[in-house]
Amino acid sequence: MAITPKEINLGQLDKELGGQGLIADFTDLENKIIKPADNSTVTEAQLEAAIAAHIAIDEVAVKAQAKAAAQAKLAALGLTVADLEALGL
């Protein structure tokens, strides 16, 4: 078990540890509790090291940036999302 105040992307952290599954309680944002799932071979030392190295990716922000970039490209072509929808795309 690890306790951290760091920003954590749990899915990303799980992938960084080999995708064996993690359990978390983020009720207290200053004391996030993260544990390996049942039957996981991740050790406490591995979990602590992964958390120390972890830089959480804000997936919502990444998607919003991609959407804005796509809309800017469409605008440069004189198109909108509504234009693409009207074409069935």
C-alpha positions as a printed Julia matrix, in Angstrom:
89×3 Matrix{Float64}:
   0.0     0.0     0.0
   1.18    3.51   -0.79
  -0.15    6.87    0.34
   0.58    9.97   -1.71
  -0.6    13.54   -2.25
   0.64   13.42   -5.89
  -1.69   13.8    -8.83
  -2.28   10.24  -10.03
  -3.76    8.9   -13.25
  -4.61    5.42  -11.99
  -5.01    3.8   -15.41
  -1.7     5.24  -16.55
   0.06    4.16  -13.34
  -1.33    0.64  -13.74
   0.07    0.48  -17.28
   3.43    1.72  -16.0
   3.42   -1.21  -13.57
   2.56   -3.81  -16.2
  -1.23   -3.71  -16.13
  -1.79   -6.07  -13.21
  -4.46   -3.91  -11.61
  -4.51   -1.3    -8.88
  -7.06   -0.38   -6.24
  -7.29    3.21   -5.03
  -9.14    5.42   -2.6
  -8.95    9.1    -3.59
 -11.45   10.3    -0.96
  -8.71   12.36    0.74
  -6.81   14.08   -2.11
  -3.83   14.76    0.15
  -3.61   11.11    1.21
  -4.49    9.02   -1.82
  -4.29    5.3    -1.0
  -3.09    2.99   -3.78
  -2.77   -0.79   -3.51
  -2.04   -3.62   -5.93
  -5.18   -5.58   -6.85
  -5.69   -9.12   -5.58
  -3.38  -11.62   -7.3
  -1.04   -8.83   -8.47
   2.69   -9.5    -8.21
   3.52   -5.79   -7.83
   5.58   -5.28   -4.68
   5.29   -2.35   -2.33
   8.76   -1.2    -3.42
   7.73   -1.3    -7.09
   4.54    0.6    -6.32
   6.42    3.29   -4.36
   9.04    3.66   -7.12
   6.38    3.89   -9.82
   4.49    6.56   -7.88
   7.69    8.54   -7.35
   8.41    8.49  -11.1
   4.77    8.98  -12.15
   3.78   12.14  -14.02
   0.01   12.02  -14.44
  -1.4    12.76  -17.87
  -4.68   14.67  -17.78
  -6.57   12.7   -20.42
  -9.49   15.15  -20.45
  -7.13   18.05  -21.23
  -5.33   16.03  -23.91
  -8.65   15.22  -25.62
  -9.76   18.86  -25.38
  -6.5    20.01  -26.98
  -6.86   17.46  -29.78
 -10.43   18.57  -30.41
  -9.4    22.23  -30.51
  -6.56   21.43  -32.92
  -8.92   19.49  -35.2
 -11.43   22.33  -35.17
  -8.67   24.8   -36.02
  -7.62   22.64  -39.0
 -11.23   22.47  -40.17
 -11.58   26.24  -39.8
  -8.43   26.74  -41.91
 -10.21   24.75  -44.63
 -13.38   26.78  -44.18
 -15.26   23.9   -42.55
 -16.95   23.23  -39.23
 -17.85   20.09  -37.32
 -21.46   20.71  -38.38
 -20.33   20.64  -42.04
 -18.73   17.22  -41.5
 -21.8    15.94  -39.67
 -23.97   17.1   -42.57
 -21.78   14.98  -44.85
 -22.22   12.0   -42.55
 -18.6    12.04  -41.37
